[in-house]
């Protein structure tokens, strides 16, 4: 009976331990279930974030491609403007050279005209002086004739 009593106590103690262990197992299972749920939620969030990252990566790639296209277009416009500016600059330099040449020709023409004018002016002065000299001679002759006629009459 003593043995039976001890065995009964042992069985009761083991039953309590079993109940305690079962209770712990239930708690552990609940903790595990919560953790699995948490892991599942984390996996769902991870998948969502992965999809979001993929979408953002695609958007970024598209934005980079668009930016590259815009940069290339801007570069092409700048090169085109630079070519146009260089062409215009060459045209202006050509026009400037033509204008300088024309100005030099005009200066030479002006100088030639001034020389011809001075030469003509000098010729006119010489002829005027000759005409005045002739006029004085004629006046002296007329004066001589008047004196002579006065003396004769």
Backbone torsions as a table, in degrees:
resi	resn	phi	psi	omega
1	UNK	NA	-38.3	177.9
2	UNK	-61.1	-43.9	179.8
3	UNK	-64.6	-42.6	180.0
4	UNK	-62.7	-41.5	179.6
5	UNK	-63.5	-44.6	179.7
6	UNK	-65.6	-39.8	179.4
7	UNK	-67.9	-36.9	178.4
8	UNK	-65.5	-43.0	177.6
9	UNK	-62.5	-41.8	179.8
10	UNK	-64.4	-42.3	-179.7
11	UNK	-64.5	-43.4	179.1
12	UNK	-63.1	-41.9	178.2
13	UNK	-64.3	-42.2	179.3
14	UNK	-67.0	-36.1	177.8
15	UNK	-64.7	-41.0	177.7
16	UNK	-63.3	-43.8	178.0
17	UNK	-62.4	-40.9	179.5
18	UNK	-63.0	-44.8	177.8
19	UNK	-62.6	-42.7	178.7
20	UNK	-62.9	-43.9	179.9
21	UNK	-65.7	-41.5	177.3
22	UNK	-61.5	-42.4	178.9
23	UNK	-62.6	-43.7	177.7
24	UNK	-63.3	-41.3	178.7
25	UNK	-60.3	-42.5	178.8
26	UNK	-62.5	-44.4	177.8
27	UNK	-61.5	-45.7	178.8
28	UNK	-61.1	-41.1	179.1
29	UNK	-64.0	-38.7	177.5
30	UNK	-65.6	-42.8	178.1
31	UNK	-62.4	-43.7	180.0
32	UNK	-63.5	-42.4	179.6
33	UNK	-62.2	-42.0	178.4
34	UNK	-64.2	-42.2	-179.7
35	UNK	-66.5	-41.1	178.3
36	UNK	-62.9	-40.2	176.9
37	UNK	-62.9	-43.2	178.2
38	UNK	-62.6	-43.4	178.0
39	UNK	-62.3	-42.8	179.3
40	UNK	-61.9	-45.7	177.7
41	UNK	-61.3	-42.0	178.6
42	UNK	-63.5	-41.4	178.2
43	UNK	-62.8	-42.0	178.0
44	UNK	-61.6	-44.9	178.8
45	UNK	-63.8	-39.2	178.7
46	UNK	-62.5	-44.5	178.5
47	UNK	-62.4	-43.1	178.6
48	UNK	-61.7	-44.7	179.0
49	UNK	-65.4	-37.2	177.3
50	UNK	-62.7	-45.6	177.5
51	UNK	-61.8	-43.0	179.3
52	UNK	-62.4	-43.3	178.5
53	UNK	-63.1	-41.7	178.1
54	UNK	-61.8	-44.3	178.8
55	UNK	-62.2	-45.4	179.0
56	UNK	-64.5	-37.3	178.0
57	UNK	-63.4	-43.0	177.3
58	UNK	-62.8	-43.8	178.5
59	UNK	-61.9	-40.8	179.0
60	UNK	-63.5	-44.5	178.2
61	UNK	-60.7	-42.6	178.7
62	UNK	-64.2	-41.9	179.4
63	UNK	-64.4	-40.0	178.5
64	UNK	-64.4	-44.5	178.3
65	UNK	-61.8	-43.0	178.8
66	UNK	-63.0	-43.7	178.7
67	UNK	-62.7	-41.3	177.6
68	UNK	-60.8	-44.1	178.8
69	UNK	-61.5	-44.7	-179.5
70	UNK	-63.8	-41.7	178.5
71	UNK	-62.8	-43.5	179.8
72	UNK	-63.4	-43.0	178.3
73	UNK	-63.7	-42.5	178.9
74	UNK	-63.7	-40.2	178.8
75	UNK	-64.2	-43.8	179.2
76	UNK	-62.6	-42.4	177.8
77	UNK	-62.4	-42.1	-179.7
78	UNK	-63.8	-42.5	178.7
79	UNK	-63.8	-42.3	179.1
80	UNK	-62.3	-45.2	178.3
81	UNK	-63.0	-39.5	179.4
82	UNK	-64.3	-42.5	177.5
83	UNK	-62.2	-44.4	179.7
84	UNK	-62.0	-42.2	179.5
85	UNK	-64.4	-41.9	178.8
86	UNK	-64.8	-41.0	178.4
87	UNK	-62.7	-45.0	179.0
88	UNK	-63.9	-39.8	179.1
89	UNK	-62.6	-43.0	177.4
90	UNK	-62.5	-42.6	177.6
91	UNK	-60.8	-43.8	179.7
92	UNK	-65.5	-39.4	177.8
93	UNK	-64.6	-40.8	177.4
94	UNK	-62.4	-45.5	179.1
95	UNK	-63.5	-40.4	177.8
96	UNK	-61.6	-44.9	178.6
97	UNK	-62.0	-42.6	177.3
98	UNK	-61.2	-44.5	-179.8
99	UNK	-64.1	-39.6	177.4
100	UNK	-63.2	-44.4	179.1
101	UNK	-61.2	-45.9	179.5
102	UNK	-62.7	-40.8	178.8
103	UNK	-63.3	-42.3	177.6
104	UNK	-62.3	-42.2	178.4
105	UNK	-63.4	-40.9	178.5
106	UNK	-64.3	-39.9	177.0
107	UNK	-60.9	-45.8	179.6
108	UNK	-63.7	-42.4	178.3
109	UNK	-61.6	-41.8	179.4
110	UNK	-62.9	-45.4	179.9
111	UNK	-62.7	-42.0	177.2
112	UNK	-61.7	-45.4	179.7
113	UNK	-62.4	-41.4	178.6
114	UNK	-62.8	-41.6	178.4
115	UNK	-63.5	-44.9	178.2
116	UNK	-62.1	-41.8	179.3
117	UNK	-61.9	-47.1	179.3
118	UNK	-61.3	-41.4	179.3
119	UNK	-63.9	-46.1	178.2
120	UNK	-62.2	-41.6	179.2
121	UNK	-61.8	-43.3	179.2
122	UNK	-64.7	-41.4	176.6
123	UNK	-60.2	-44.8	179.5
124	UNK	-62.5	-41.3	178.4
125	UNK	-62.4	-44.9	179.3
126	UNK	-61.1	-45.0	179.8
127	UNK	-65.7	-37.8	177.2
128	UNK	-63.9	-44.2	179.0
129	UNK	-62.9	-41.1	178.4
130	UNK	-64.7	-42.4	179.6
131	UNK	-63.9	-41.8	178.4
132	UNK	-64.5	-39.6	178.3
133	UNK	-63.2	-44.5	178.3
134	UNK	-63.0	-42.4	179.3
135	UNK	-60.6	-44.4	178.6
136	UNK	-63.4	-42.1	178.7
137	UNK	-60.1	-44.4	-179.6
138	UNK	-66.3	-40.8	177.9
139	UNK	-62.9	-40.9	177.1
140	UNK	-63.1	-40.6	179.4
141	UNK	-65.3	-42.9	178.2
142	UNK	-62.5	-41.0	178.7
143	UNK	-63.3	-41.5	177.6
144	UNK	-61.5	-44.8	-179.9
145	UNK	-63.3	-42.3	179.2
146	UNK	-60.3	-45.7	179.6
147	UNK	-63.0	-40.8	-178.9
148	UNK	-65.2	-45.7	179.7
149	UNK	-64.8	-36.1	178.6
150	UNK	-65.0	-40.7	-178.7
151	UNK	-69.9	-36.3	-179.6
152	UNK	-70.3	-38.5	-177.8
153	UNK	-96.7	NA	NA
